[in-house]
Amino acid sequence: MGMASLRRRHMLVFQTVMRSRSVTEAAQQLGISQPATSRALFELEEQVGFPLFNRSSGRTTPTVEAQNLLPEIDELLLHQDLVEGRIKAVRARNEGTLTIAAPPGLVTSFLSRAVAR
């Protein structure tokens, strides 16, 4: 049985905690509560099947596995942002491909002006 897709929210929380080195700081940056941030990390750890952070004396420090996973999470989130941006651009411009077949005389006179407009 395969692993379910990682949730964007979990990956974003993970990335922010890794960058800020603090669950509290990450929660502030994300505009969510500290308990919600911790819960997202626990849910991600459950999903991947191994600890991503060591927790002791009120401190949360990344494991080697978390450090190794961060570049992949960064890349995945970047690509997702690029895809979402592309989707928005296509929607905004009704972008697509239009193929028009026309005799050469019509292309040089009427059609090229119409397409330019």
Contact map, one row per residue, 1 for C-alpha under 8 A:
111000000000000000000000000000000000000000000000000000000000000000000000000000000000000000000000000000000000000000000
111100000000000000000000000000000000000000000000000000000000000000000000000000000000000000000000000000000000000000000
111110000000000000000000000000000000000000000011000000000000000000000000000000000000000000000000000000000000000000000
011111000000000000000000000000000000000000000010000000000000000000000000000000000000000000000000000000000000000000000
001111100000000000000000000000000000000000000000000000000000000000000000000000000000000000000000000000000000000000000
000111110110000000000000000000000000000000010010000000000000000000000000000000000000000000000000000000000000000000000
000011111110000000000000000000000000000000000000000000000000000000000000000000000000000000000000000000000000000000000
000001111111000000000000000000000000000000000000000000000000000000000000000010000000000000000000000000000000000000000
000000111111100000000000000000000000000100000000000000000000000000000000000000000000000000000000000000000000000000000
000001111111110000000000000000000000000110110000000000000000000000000000000000000000000000000000000000000000000000000
000001111111111000000000000000000000000000010000000000000000000000000000100010000000000000000000000000000000000000000
000000011111111100000000000000000000000000000000000000000000000000000000000010000000000000000000000000000000000000000
000000001111111110000000010001000000100110000000000000000000000000000000000000000000000000000000000000000000000000000
000000000111111111000000000000000000000010000000000000000000000000000000000000000000000000000000000000000000000000000
000000000011111111100000000000000000000000000000000000000000000000000100110000000000000000000000000000000000000000000
000000000001111111110000010011000000000000000000000000000000000000000000000000000000000000000000000000000000000000000
000000000000111111111110110000000000000000000000000000000000000000000000000000000000000000000000000000000000000000000
000000000000011111111100000000000000000000000000000000000000010000000100000000000000000000000000000000000000000000000
000000000000001111111000000000000000000000000000000000000000000000000000000000000000000000000000000000000000000000000
000000000000000111111110110000000000000000000000000000000000000000000000000000000000000000000000000000000000000000000
000000000000000011111110110000000000000000000000000000000001100000000000000000000000000000000000000000000000000000000
000000000000000011011111110000000000000000000000000000000011000000000000000000000000000000000000000000000000000000000
000000000000000010011111111000000100110000000000000000000001000000000000000000000000000000000000000000000000000000000
000000000000000000000111111100000100000000000000000000000000000000000000000000000000000000000000000000000000000000000
000000000000000010011111111110000000000000000000000000000000000000000000000000000000000000000000000000000000000000000
000000000000100110011111111111000000100000000000000000000000000000000000000000000000000000000000000000000000000000000
000000000000000000000011111111111101100000000000000000000000000000000000000000000000000000000000000000000000000000000
000000000000000000000001111111111100000000000000000000000000000000000000000000000000000000000000000000000000000000000
000000000000000100000000111111110000000000000000000000000000000000000000000000000000000000000000000000000000000000000
000000000000100100000000011111110000000000000000000000000000000000000000000000000000000000000000000000000000000000000
000000000000000000000000001111111000000000000000000000000000000000000000000000000000000000000000000000000000000000000
000000000000000000000000001111111101100000000000000000000000000000000000000000000000000000000000000000000000000000000
000000000000000000000000001100111111100000000000000000000000000000000000000000000000000000000000000000000000000000000
000000000000000000000011001100011111110000000000000000000000000000000000000000000000000000000000000000000000000000000
000000000000000000000000000000001111111000000000000000000000000000000000000000000000000000000000000000000000000000000
000000000000000000000000001000011111111100000000000000000000000000000000000000000000000000000000000000000000000000000
000000000000100000000010011000011111111110000000000000000000000000000000000000000000000000000000000000000000000000000
000000000000000000000010000000000111111111000000000000000000000000000000000000000000000000000000000000000000000000000
000000000000000000000000000000000011111111100000000000000000000000000000000000000000000000000000000000000000000000000
000000001100100000000000000000000001111111110000000000000000000000000000000000000000000000000000000000000000000000000
000000000100110000000000000000000000111111111000000000000000000000000000000000000000000000000000000000000000000000000
000000000000000000000000000000000000011111111100000000000000000000000000000000000000000000000000000000000000000000000
000000000100000000000000000000000000001111111110000000000000000000000000000000000000000000000000000000000000000000000
000001000110000000000000000000000000000111111111000000000000000000000000000000000000000000000000000000000000000000000
000000000000000000000000000000000000000011111111111100000000000000000000000000000000000000000000000000000000000000000
000000000000000000000000000000000000000001111111110000000000000000000000000000000000000000000000000000000000000000000
001101000000000000000000000000000000000000111111100000000000000000000000000000000000000000000000000000000000000000000
001000000000000000000000000000000000000000011111110000000000000000000000000000000000000000000000000000000000000000000
000000000000000000000000000000000000000000001111111000000000000000000000000000000000000000000000000000000000000000000
000000000000000000000000000000000000000000001101111100000000000000000000000000000000000000000000000000000000000000000
000000000000000000000000000000000000000000001000111111000000001010000000000000000000000000000000000000000000000000000
000000000000000000000000000000000000000000001000011111000000011111000000000000000000000000000000000000000000000000000
000000000000000000000000000000000000000000000000001111100001111001000000000000000000000000000000000000000000000000000
000000000000000000000000000000000000000000000000001111110011111000000000000000000000000000000000000000000000000000000
000000000000000000000000000000000000000000000000000011111111100000000000000000000000000000000000000000000000000000000
000000000000000000000000000000000000000000000000000001111111000000000000000000000000000000000000000000000000000000000
000000000000000000000000000000000000000000000000000000111110000000000000000000000000000000000000000000000000000000000
000000000000000000000000000000000000000000000000000000111111000000000000000000000000000000000000000000000000000000000
000000000000000000000100000000000000000000000000000001111111100000000000000000000000000000000000000000000000000000000
000000000000000000001110000000000000000000000000000011110111110000000000000000000000000000000000000000000000000000000
000000000000000000001000000000000000000000000000000011100011111000000000000000000000000000000000000000000000000000000
000000000000000001000000000000000000000000000000000111000001111111100000000000000000000000000000000000000000000000000
000000000000000000000000000000000000000000000000001111000000111111100000000000000000000000000000000000000000000000000
000000000000000000000000000000000000000000000000000100000000011111110000000000000000000000000000000000000000000000000
000000000000000000000000000000000000000000000000001100000000011111111000000000000000000000000000000000000000000000000
000000000000000000000000000000000000000000000000000110000000011111111100000000000000000000000000000000000000000000000
000000000000000000000000000000000000000000000000000000000000011111111110000000000000000000000000000000000000000000000
000000000000000000000000000000000000000000000000000000000000000111111111000000000000000000000000000000000000000000000
000000000000000000000000000000000000000000000000000000000000000011111111100000000000000000000000000000000000000000000
000000000000001001000000000000000000000000000000000000000000000001111111110000000000000000000000000000000000000000000
000000000000000000000000000000000000000000000000000000000000000000111111111000000000000000000000000000000000000000000
000000000000000000000000000000000000000000000000000000000000000000011111111100000000000000000000000000000000000000000
000000000010001000000000000000000000000000000000000000000000000000001111111110000000000000000000000000000000000000000
000000000000001000000000000000000000000000000000000000000000000000000111111111000000000000000000000000000000000000000
000000000000000000000000000000000000000000000000000000000000000000000011111111100000000000000000000000000000000000000
000000000000000000000000000000000000000000000000000000000000000000000001111111110000000000000000000000000000000000000
000000010011000000000000000000000000000000000000000000000000000000000000111111111000000000000000000000000000000000000
000000000000000000000000000000000000000000000000000000000000000000000000011111111100000000000000000000000000000000000
000000000000000000000000000000000000000000000000000000000000000000000000001111111110000000000000000000000000000000000
000000000000000000000000000000000000000000000000000000000000000000000000000111111111000000000000000000000000000000000
000000000000000000000000000000000000000000000000000000000000000000000000000011111111100000000000000000000000000000000
000000000000000000000000000000000000000000000000000000000000000000000000000001111111110000000000000000000000000000000
000000000000000000000000000000000000000000000000000000000000000000000000000000111111111000000000000000000000000000000
000000000000000000000000000000000000000000000000000000000000000000000000000000011111111100000000000000000000000000000
000000000000000000000000000000000000000000000000000000000000000000000000000000001111111110000000000000000000000000000
000000000000000000000000000000000000000000000000000000000000000000000000000000000111111111000000000000000000000000000
000000000000000000000000000000000000000000000000000000000000000000000000000000000011111111100000000000000000000000000
000000000000000000000000000000000000000000000000000000000000000000000000000000000001111111110000000000000000000000000
000000000000000000000000000000000000000000000000000000000000000000000000000000000000111111111010000000000000000000000
000000000000000000000000000000000000000000000000000000000000000000000000000000000000011111111111000000000000000000000
000000000000000000000000000000000000000000000000000000000000000000000000000000000000001111111110000000000000000000000
000000000000000000000000000000000000000000000000000000000000000000000000000000000000000111111110000000000000000000000
000000000000000000000000000000000000000000000000000000000000000000000000000000000000000011111110000000000000000000000
000000000000000000000000000000000000000000000000000000000000000000000000000000000000000001111111000000000000000000000
000000000000000000000000000000000000000000000000000000000000000000000000000000000000000011111111100000000000000000000
000000000000000000000000000000000000000000000000000000000000000000000000000000000000000001000111110000000000000000000
000000000000000000000000000000000000000000000000000000000000000000000000000000000000000000000011111000000000000000000
000000000000000000000000000000000000000000000000000000000000000000000000000000000000000000000001111100000000000000000
000000000000000000000000000000000000000000000000000000000000000000000000000000000000000000000000111110000000000000000
000000000000000000000000000000000000000000000000000000000000000000000000000000000000000000000000011111000000000000000
000000000000000000000000000000000000000000000000000000000000000000000000000000000000000000000000001111100000000000000
000000000000000000000000000000000000000000000000000000000000000000000000000000000000000000000000000111110110000000000
000000000000000000000000000000000000000000000000000000000000000000000000000000000000000000000000000011111110000000000
000000000000000000000000000000000000000000000000000000000000000000000000000000000000000000000000000001111111000000000
000000000000000000000000000000000000000000000000000000000000000000000000000000000000000000000000000000111111100000000
000000000000000000000000000000000000000000000000000000000000000000000000000000000000000000000000000001111111111000000
000000000000000000000000000000000000000000000000000000000000000000000000000000000000000000000000000001111111111100000
000000000000000000000000000000000000000000000000000000000000000000000000000000000000000000000000000000011111111100000
000000000000000000000000000000000000000000000000000000000000000000000000000000000000000000000000000000001111111110000
000000000000000000000000000000000000000000000000000000000000000000000000000000000000000000000000000000000111111111000
000000000000000000000000000000000000000000000000000000000000000000000000000000000000000000000000000000000111111111100
000000000000000000000000000000000000000000000000000000000000000000000000000000000000000000000000000000000011111111110
000000000000000000000000000000000000000000000000000000000000000000000000000000000000000000000000000000000000111111111
000000000000000000000000000000000000000000000000000000000000000000000000000000000000000000000000000000000000011111111
000000000000000000000000000000000000000000000000000000000000000000000000000000000000000000000000000000000000001111111
000000000000000000000000000000000000000000000000000000000000000000000000000000000000000000000000000000000000000111111
000000000000000000000000000000000000000000000000000000000000000000000000000000000000000000000000000000000000000011111
